[in-house]
Amino acid sequence: MSTNEKKAAYYVSFGPHGPREPIVPPGSNIKIFFGTIAAMVAAVGVFAAVRSQGPPKIHTITKEWEEATEQMKKDQKMDPFTGAASRA
């Protein structure tokens, strides 16, 4: 076989074509990086916008509220094995 035929056979066997063809063309790593960063910034922006339009946090987690909740759990015998109504 000549050198050109060997090169052609090698290319057919192991060359970047068909299923071995690179999915991403060379030099596009920087585009992918900045595209990912832009998508993350957009997601955080949408999250912040949605959260800013929501209702304020509930202010019922006070000491009195927690004590009343624990008493209610005991009165209703909620989770008698491991919860507030357990004997342990």
N, C-alpha and C positions, 0 to 999 in steps of 0.2 A: 504494500500500500504506500502511496505517496504521502508526503507530509500534509498536503491539503486534504486528502481523503481522511487521514487520521484526525485532523482538526474538525472536519465535518462530522465524522462519526462521534467524536467526543461531544460536540455541540448537540447533536441529536440525542445522545444519551443523557447528558448532564446539563444542558444549556437552560437558560432562563426563559422557557416557553411552556405553554400548557399549564399543568398544575404547579410547576416550579416557578412560574412567573411571579415576581414580587407584587404584592398587593398595593403597596405604597411606593410610588416612584422615588428615586433617590433625591435627597435634598428637601423633602417635604416634612421632615421631623419638626422643624421650627413652626411650620403652619399648624401642625397637629397640636403642638404644645400650647401655642397662643389661642387656638380654637378651644382647647380644653379649659384654659384659664378663663376665656370669655364666657363659656357656658357655665362655669362655676360662679362667676360674678353675676351673671344673669339670674341664676337660680337663687343666690343669696338676696338679690334685689327683689325678686318676686316674693320670696319668703317674708322679707321685711315689709313689703307693701301690704301683703295679706295680713300680717300680724298687726300692723298699725291701724288697720280698719276694723279689727276685732274688738270685742268687749274688754273692759279692763279686768285685771285679775280679781278673783274672788277673795274678799277680805274676811272670811269666816273661819280662818284657821287661828283662832285665839285660844288661850288656855282654857277659858270657860267652855268654848265650843268643843274642844277635845275631851274635856271631862264629861260633858253631857253626852257626847257620842259614845264614850266608853261605858257610861251608865246604861244607855239605851241598848248597847250590845249585850250587856250582862242581863238586862231585863228580858230581852228577846231570846236569850240563850243562843246567840250566834256562834257558830263553830265551837261546839262544846269540847272538842278534842284538843285543839291547839290555840284557840282564840281567847277572847276576853272572858268567856264563860267557863273556861277549863279550870280544873281544881288545882293545877300546878302553879 
